[in-house]
């Protein structure tokens, strides 16, 4: 215990000697959290709940037009506006607004669209019931054309999705009208009334999600960026810690340690405890920024998670990052080498681990590749805490992965240290 105490004292002196590097570990993550959250906030809002601005020209003013408006409005997909049907230039004006980018799309219902649909249905029923004359059977009623017009820059996939939604609503309305018309005809034949509605609930669609994020709510900009850049900041410890190990080798400290009876893991433990403390300070500061500062600049406020779970899990992340930094320092020959390899490797692991771009936006192949990054494991754990309010028991996969990674890095560092000659 005395050896560990003096090693910790030595590490603290070395740490506070480099005040610029210490402040960098705090100030840099704060700047990144504020900047990236502000830059990505609008994008995250679109991903969370994008609504489509739709301009409607309704010359029908009957059941079809009224029901279609109500269905679109209640779908929670569209923001609806309309131009008065009394304006003869309404369609021209609506198309001009769509072309100008004021709306993403427009919808046009021609005059007497409901009447035309009723006549078409009635003619079809009479033909099938053999109630129409030979002349009426040969006469076909031209269908009304409901027009959907788009901004030309909109992607084809977007057009297909929106058009499919509108066509589904129209098909439902048309089916209801057909059912009512057939019901009325059958009532006239049988003399029995039928007040039942069309049985649309006979076939139900069950929606399920697959993949790594099947049961996870998607994070908003603060729920992603604060945990993501906290993980990045904790792993960026690799630069000062690995550099410190190189300096100890250059100054002969590591060589002198070989003459002491204290095992090397005590020396490693002292560094891990000190830099774990820094990780805890980082997470408290960055989550406090998300909780108290974001609201002042119109960004989503980060809810306060379970503090005990947050600190315990951060300790495991700090163990993983410190162990990685120790391994980099032991294997590197110079401070320049350690700084370059350490920084580039952390940036690459952050990129594939979902720090820069959220995992759920990546392709399925990249999502599988991201599972190789310890930053992904750390970020998944923070997601569990922030989004699902999980306790430590719910984080056991991340605990196992990060602890195993730490053990592997320390084992490699110990073997390499014993094989080195100072």
N, C-alpha and C positions, 0 to 999 in steps of 0.2 A: 504493500500500500504506500509506503514511503517513496518507493521508486516512481509509482504512478503519480503521486502528488508533485514530485519535483519535475517530472516530465510535463505535466499539465502547466506548471508555473513557467517552464521554459517555452512551451508552445504559446502561452498567452503573451509573453514578452516579445516573441517573434511576430506574433500577429499584430499587436498594437504598435510595433515598430514601423510597420507598413500601413500607415493610416490612409494613404491614398487607395491602396488596394482594398482595404477593409470598407471604405466608403463606396468604392466601386461595386462591391457585392450588394450594397443596399440601394444606392441611388439608381444604378442601371436597371434593375428589375422594376422599380417604381416607375421610371420613365417609360419602359416598354409596356407595362400594364396599362398605363394611362393612354399612351399613344395608340397601341394596337386595338384597345377596346373602342376608342373613339373612331378609329378608321373603319373597323369592322361592324360597328353597331347597326348601321342601316342594312348591311348585307344580312346579318343575322335576323333582323326583323322581317326581311322578305322571306327568309327560309322558314321562320316560325309560322307566319300566317300572312301569306301574300294574298291580297284581294285584287280582283281585276276590275278596273273602271270600265263600265259599259254604258254607252249612250243608246237609248231606246226611242225609236220612232214608231208609235202605235197608232196606225190609222184604222185599226179594226174596231177598237172600243167595244168589244163584246167579250164573251166568255173566254175565248182562246187568248186574246190579248191580256185580259185581266188575270186569268189563272197563270199564264206564263210569267207575268210580272211578279205575282205573289210567290211563285215557286223559285224564281231567280233570287228574289229578295231574301227568302228564308233559307237559301242554300248556304249562306255565310261565305260564299266564294266571290260574289260580285258586289261592287258599289254601283248602284243604279242611278242614272239621271235620265231625264226624258225631255223631248222637245214637243211643244203643244201640237196636237194633231190638226189643229185649225190652221197651222202655218203650211201653205202649199210648198214652201221651199225647205221643209223640215229635213227631208232625206238628204238633200244637197248640203245643207248646213252640217248635218251629223257626219257625213263623209269627210267634209272639209276639216272638222275638228279631229277626227281620227287620223287623217293624213298629217295634221299639224302636231300630232303627238299628245294632244290633250286627253285622249282616251286610247286604250289599247285596242278596242273593238267596238262595233256598233251592231244593233239588231233592228231590222225593219219588218213590220207586219203590215201587209197591204190592206186596203179597205175591204170590208165584208169577208175577211178570211174565215171567220166562224160560220157565216152563212154558206159560203162555198163548201166548207167541210161538211156541214150538215146535209147539204144537197147531195154531195158525193156519197156520203154514207147511206142516205135514204135511197138513192138510186141503186146502190149495190144490194141493199136488202131487198128491194122490190124485185130486182133481177133474180136473186137467189130464191125468193119466195114465189116466183112466177106471177107477180102481181102487176108488172109493168107491161105496157104495150110493146109490140114488135119494134115500133119506131124509137121508143125510149130506150130499148135495150141496145140499139145500135148507136145511140147518142152518148158520148162520153163527156163529162164535165171536166174542164181543165182545172187542175189543182192550183191552189194559191201557193205562191212562192214566198217563203219567209227567208229574207236575205240576211246573212251575217257578213259584215265587212271588217277588215283588219288593217292595222298599220302594216305597210309592206315589209318593215324590218323585223317583224315578229317571226320567231323560229317556227318551222313546220310542226314540230312536236307540240308546241304550245297551242297552235291553231287546232290541231287534231284533238287535244285534250278538252279545250273549251267547246269546240263544235260538238264533240261527243256528249258533253254535259248538257248542252242546250237541246240537242236532238233527243236525248233520253227524256228530258222534261216534256218536250212536244209529243213524243211517242206515248208517254203516260197520259197526257191530256186527251190525245186522239183515242186511245184505248178506252178511256172512261166514256167518251162520247159515243163510240161504237157500241159499247155495252148497254148504255142507256137507250140507244136507238133500237137495238135488238130486243131489249126488255119491253119497250113500248109496243113493238110489233107483235111480240108473243102475247102480251096482255090483250091486244085487240083480237088475237086469234082464239085464245083460251078463255078470255073473260076474267082471268085472275090477275090481281095486282101483285107486283113485286117491287119492294122498296129496298132490296139489298143493293149494296155497293159492289163494284167490281172487286173480286177477291184477290187483290194484289199481294196479300200476305201469305199466299199458298207456297211461294218459293222465296226463301230467305237467303241472303248472301252473308256469309261469315267471313270477316276480314281478319287475317293474321299477318304478322310480320316475321321475317326470318333474318338470320344473320346475327352479328355480334351485338347489334343495338336493337334487337327485337323488342325487348321489354324496358328500354331506357327512354325517358323523356329527353328530347333534344335540348341542349343548353342554349341560353341566350348569350349575348356577347360578353357579359361580365362573368357568367358561370363557366365560360370556356377560357377566357383570357387570363383571369386571375389564377386559377389552378395551373394552366399551361405555362405561364411565364414564371410562376413560383417554382415549378419543376425545373424549368430551364435554369433559373437562378441558382437553385440548389446544386445542380450538376455542374454549373460553371465554377464551382469550388475547385474543380480540377486544375485550374490555372495557378492560383496561389499555392495550393497544397503541394502539387507536383513540383513547382518551382522551389518550394521550401526544402523538399527532400533532395533536390539537385544541389542546392546551396549547402546542405548539411554534408553531402558527399564531398563537395569541393573543399569545404572548410575542415574536413577530417572528422566531423562529428560521428558519422556512421562507423568510421573505422574505430574510434574510441569505444563505441558501444559494444563492439565485439569483445573487448577486454573485460566488460562488466558481466556479472552473473545474471543480470536481468534479461529475460528472454525478449526477443524482438517484438513479439506480439504486444507486450506492455507498451513499447514505444509507439506501435501502431494504434493501440487503444487510446493513448493520450491524444493523438492527433484527431482520431474519430470523435472523441468527446468534445473537443474544442470546436471542431467544424460542424458537428451536430448542433451545438449551441447556436452557431451562426444560422444554420438552416431553420431552427425554431424562431429566431428573431426575424428572419426573412418572411416566413409564412405569416407571423403575427402582423407585421407591417403591411404586407401586400393584401392580406384579407381585410385589414382595417381600412386600407385605401378603397377597396371594393365596397365596403359597408358604409363608410362615412363620406368619402370624397366624390364617388361617382354621382350621387344625387345632386351635388352642387353644379355639375357640368352636364346635366340632363342625360346621364347614362343609367342603365338599369342597376339598381342597388343590389349588391350581393347579400343574400340572406345569411345570417350567422349560423354556421353549422355546429354540430356537436364539438365543442372545443377540445374535450379530452381525446376523442377519436382522432380529431385533426392533428393534434400534437403527437400522439403516439404514432400515427402513420407517417407523419413528417420525420419522426426519428428514424423510421425504417428507411425512408428515402435518403435521409442524410447518411445513414450507414452505407447504403449502396453507392452514393456519390463519393464519399470519403474513401471507401475501399477502391473504387475505380481510380481516383486521383492518386492513391498510394501506389497502385500497380503501374500507372503511367509514369510516376516519378522514379520508381525503382528500375523500370525497363529503359527509360530515356537516358541518354548520355549527357545532354546539355540542357540548360534552361530553355534555350531557343527551340530545341527539338520538342521538349515537353509542352511548351506553350502552343506551338503550331499543331502538334498531333492532338493535344487535349482539346483545344478550342474547335478544331475542324471536326473531330469525332463527335463532340457534343452537339454541334450544329447539325451534322448528318443524322444522328440519332433523334434529335428534336424534330427534324423535317419529316422523317418517316414515322415518328412516334406520335404525330398529331398536334404538335405545338404550333407550328406555322399554319397548317390547314387542318381543320377538324377531321377526325377519322371518318365520320359518317359521310363526308363529302367525297372521300377518296374512292377509287375503283375497288372492286372486290379483291382483286389481286394485291393491290397496295395495302388493303386492310389486313390481309394475311401476312404480308411482309412486315408490317408495322408491329406485329406481335413479337418480333425479334428485338425490339428496342426496349431497354429498361425504362426509358422516359414514358413509353406507352403504358407500361404497367403502373407507373406512378400516377400518370394522368387518369387512368381508369379508376384507380383507388380514390382520387380526389372527386371524380365524377360521382362515384358511389356515395361519398360523404355529402357532397353539395346537392346533388339531384335526388338521391334516394334516402338521404339521412341515415345511411347504414352505420351500424356500430362496428367495433373491431372484429366481431365474429363474422360479419358479412364481408370482410376484406381479406379473408384467409387466402384466396388465390394470389392476390397481390403481395401479401406478407411472405408467402412461400417463395414466389418468384424473386422478389427483391432480396430476401435473406439468402437464398441460394446463390444469386449473382454476387452478393457481398462475400460469401464464403469462398466462392471460386476466385474472385479477384485477390483476396487476402492470401489464399493458398498459393496462387501464382507469384504474388509479390514475395512471400516468405521463401519459396523455393529459389527464386531469382536472387534474392538478397544473400542467401547462404552460398550461392554459387559465385558471387562476385568477390573480387579482391580489391580492397581499398589501398 
